[in-house]
Amino acid sequence: MSDDALFPLELVQPEDHDAGPRLIAPGAVHLPGWLTMEQQRWIVERFDEWTHGPVPLRAATLPGGHQMSVRTVCLGWHWQPYRYTREATDVNGRPVLDFPDWMVRLGRKAVNAAYASGIEDNDPLANLADDYTPDAALVNFYDDGAAMGMHQDKDERSSAPVVSLSIGEACVFRFGNAQTRTKPYKDVELRSGDLFVFGGPSRFAYHGIPKVLPGTAPLGCGLSHGRINITMRVTGLS
């Protein structure tokens, strides 16, 4: 049986986690505890498989020569600063792993959970879920001391929402505005199992991870330390 068939799609809110959703900014929704522990462990097992190639987990080097502290493996399309390619020409030239069908389904469920809940009156994003078809994922691993500066996700040709899932240690997620890397912004604590979706007027908001909180990975999530962050995107490429 394939991984696509095995992924447990039924979601159960953990009883000890704050029930969402929470509106952080127009189009930006935080849903605490969205993934079950079973789902988190299952995804961590897939992550272990992805990191074995054909393109290994790697820290990208920015055009100025600075190497990112976050290490990444990609699905569907390979991201390198600042473009997408089918082959990892900045690593080993190998083709990137396919984007799995189960992740498409999970992405649609995530968008529906974020926008179809009536959190905003007359939300134009409420009917996006059925047509939401992500085709790329950046799977980031934050180890000791890893962080990510304020940036925009703007290498895609599509303005469809970004779906972000967190597993492992909690982090401070800084979510800002679309005009500047500086204030105003909000700091949100993302914990293991949390979902964050940003689209519409917040699709190109600057965001970053100034700090991961060591020792906060819950027992049973599949990680003893570090943080996995999956961000699904619609590239608009063919």
C-alpha positions in Angstrom: 0.0 0.0 0.0 1.3 3.4 -0.9 2.1 6.3 1.5 -0.7 8.2 -0.2 -3.2 5.7 1.0 -1.8 5.3 4.5 -1.8 8.9 5.7 -4.4 9.3 8.4 -6.5 12.3 7.3 -8.9 12.3 10.2 -8.0 15.2 12.5 -8.6 15.3 16.2 -8.0 18.4 18.3 -5.7 17.5 21.3 -7.7 18.2 24.4 -4.8 20.1 26.0 -4.2 22.6 23.2 -5.9 25.9 22.6 -8.8 25.4 20.1 -8.4 27.5 17.0 -8.7 29.1 14.6 -7.0 32.4 15.5 -7.0 35.3 13.0 -3.5 36.9 13.1 -3.9 39.3 10.2 -6.4 39.4 7.3 -5.9 36.1 5.4 -3.5 34.8 8.0 -4.9 32.1 10.3 -3.3 30.0 13.1 -4.9 26.7 14.0 -3.2 25.3 17.1 -2.9 21.5 17.5 -4.3 20.7 14.1 -2.2 17.6 13.5 -2.6 14.6 15.8 0.4 12.9 17.3 -0.1 10.0 15.0 0.0 12.2 12.0 3.1 14.0 13.3 5.0 10.8 13.8 3.9 9.6 10.3 5.2 12.8 8.7 8.5 12.6 10.6 9.0 9.0 9.2 8.4 10.4 5.7 10.8 13.3 6.4 13.5 10.7 7.3 12.9 9.0 3.9 13.0 12.4 2.0 16.4 13.3 3.5 18.0 10.2 2.0 17.7 11.6 -1.5 17.9 11.7 -4.4 18.6 15.3 -3.2 19.9 15.3 0.4 18.9 17.8 3.2 21.1 20.8 2.6 21.6 24.4 3.8 21.1 26.8 0.8 23.7 29.5 0.1 22.3 32.9 -0.6 23.7 35.0 -3.5 25.9 37.0 -1.2 27.6 33.8 0.0 25.8 33.5 3.3 24.8 30.0 4.1 21.4 29.6 5.7 21.3 27.9 9.2 18.1 26.1 8.2 18.5 22.9 6.2 15.9 22.0 3.5 14.7 19.2 1.4 12.1 19.9 -1.4 9.2 18.1 -2.9 7.7 18.7 -6.4 10.0 21.6 -7.2 13.5 22.3 -5.9 13.9 25.8 -4.4 17.2 27.6 -4.6 17.7 31.3 -4.1 15.6 32.7 -5.7 13.9 30.3 -8.2 12.4 26.9 -8.6 13.9 24.1 -10.8 13.1 20.5 -11.4 16.7 19.4 -10.8 18.8 20.5 -7.8 21.4 22.2 -9.9 22.9 23.9 -6.8 23.4 20.6 -5.0 23.9 17.4 -7.1 21.9 17.9 -10.3 19.4 15.2 -9.3 15.7 15.4 -10.0 13.6 16.5 -7.0 11.2 14.1 -5.3 7.6 14.1 -6.6 5.0 16.1 -4.7 2.8 13.4 -3.0 -0.9 13.1 -3.5 -1.6 12.8 0.2 0.0 16.2 0.7 -2.3 17.8 -1.9 -5.3 16.4 0.0 -3.8 17.6 3.3 -3.2 21.1 1.8 -6.9 21.3 0.7 -8.0 20.2 4.1 -5.8 22.8 5.7 -7.1 25.7 3.5 -10.6 24.6 4.2 -10.0 24.5 8.0 -8.4 28.0 7.9 -10.9 29.8 5.7 -14.2 28.0 5.7 -14.8 28.4 9.5 -16.3 31.8 9.2 -13.5 33.5 11.1 -13.9 36.5 8.9 -17.2 37.8 7.6 -17.7 37.5 3.9 -14.3 36.0 3.5 -13.4 35.8 -0.3 -11.0 33.0 0.6 -13.7 30.7 2.0 -14.2 28.8 -1.3 -10.6 28.2 -2.2 -10.1 24.7 -0.7 -11.6 22.6 -3.6 -9.3 24.2 -6.2 -6.2 24.4 -4.0 -3.5 22.2 -5.6 0.0 22.7 -4.1 2.8 21.4 -6.3 5.9 22.3 -4.2 6.9 21.9 -0.6 9.9 23.3 1.2 10.6 21.0 4.2 12.8 22.9 6.6 14.7 21.5 9.6 15.7 23.8 12.4 18.5 22.4 14.5 20.2 24.0 17.4 20.6 27.8 16.9 18.8 27.8 13.5 16.7 30.8 12.6 15.3 32.5 9.5 15.3 36.2 8.8 12.3 38.2 7.6 11.4 37.4 4.0 8.6 37.1 1.5 7.5 34.0 -0.3 7.4 35.6 -3.7 9.3 33.2 -6.1 6.0 31.6 -7.1 3.9 32.8 -10.0 0.7 32.1 -8.1 -0.8 34.0 -5.2 -2.6 31.0 -3.8 -2.1 30.6 0.0 0.9 29.1 1.7 0.2 26.2 4.1 2.6 25.8 7.0 2.8 22.8 9.4 5.1 22.6 12.4 6.4 19.5 14.1 8.9 19.2 17.0 10.2 22.1 19.1 8.1 25.2 19.4 9.3 28.5 17.7 8.6 32.2 17.7 7.0 32.9 14.3 7.2 36.6 13.4 4.5 37.6 11.0 4.6 41.1 9.6 3.3 43.2 6.7 3.7 43.2 2.9 5.6 46.5 2.8 8.6 46.2 5.1 10.7 43.7 7.1 10.2 45.9 10.1 7.3 46.6 12.4 4.4 46.3 12.5 4.5 42.5 13.1 3.1 40.0 15.5 5.1 37.2 17.3 3.2 33.9 17.4 4.3 30.8 19.2 4.0 27.8 16.9 4.0 24.5 18.6 4.2 20.9 17.4 1.1 20.1 15.3 0.1 23.7 14.6 -1.1 24.8 11.2 -0.6 28.4 9.9 -2.2 29.5 6.5 -1.5 32.8 4.9 -3.1 34.1 1.7 -5.2 36.9 0.3 -4.0 40.3 1.7 -1.3 38.5 3.8 0.1 36.2 1.0 3.2 38.4 0.6 3.7 39.4 4.2 7.2 39.3 5.5 7.7 36.6 8.1 10.5 34.8 9.8 11.7 32.6 12.7 13.8 34.6 15.1 14.0 31.7 17.7 13.4 28.1 18.2 12.6 27.1 21.8 14.9 24.2 22.8 13.5 21.3 24.8 9.9 21.9 23.8 9.3 19.0 21.4 6.4 16.9 23.0 6.8 13.3 23.7 5.3 11.2 20.9 5.7 13.7 18.0 8.5 11.7 16.5 11.3 14.2 17.1 13.5 14.3 20.2 14.9 17.7 19.2 14.7 20.3 16.4 11.8 21.5 14.4 10.4 20.4 11.0 8.4 23.0 9.1 6.6 22.0 5.9 5.4 24.9 3.7 3.2 24.0 0.7 3.0 26.3 -2.2 1.3 26.6 -5.6 4.2 27.6 -7.9 2.1 28.4 -11.0 4.9 26.8 -13.0 4.7 23.9 -15.5 
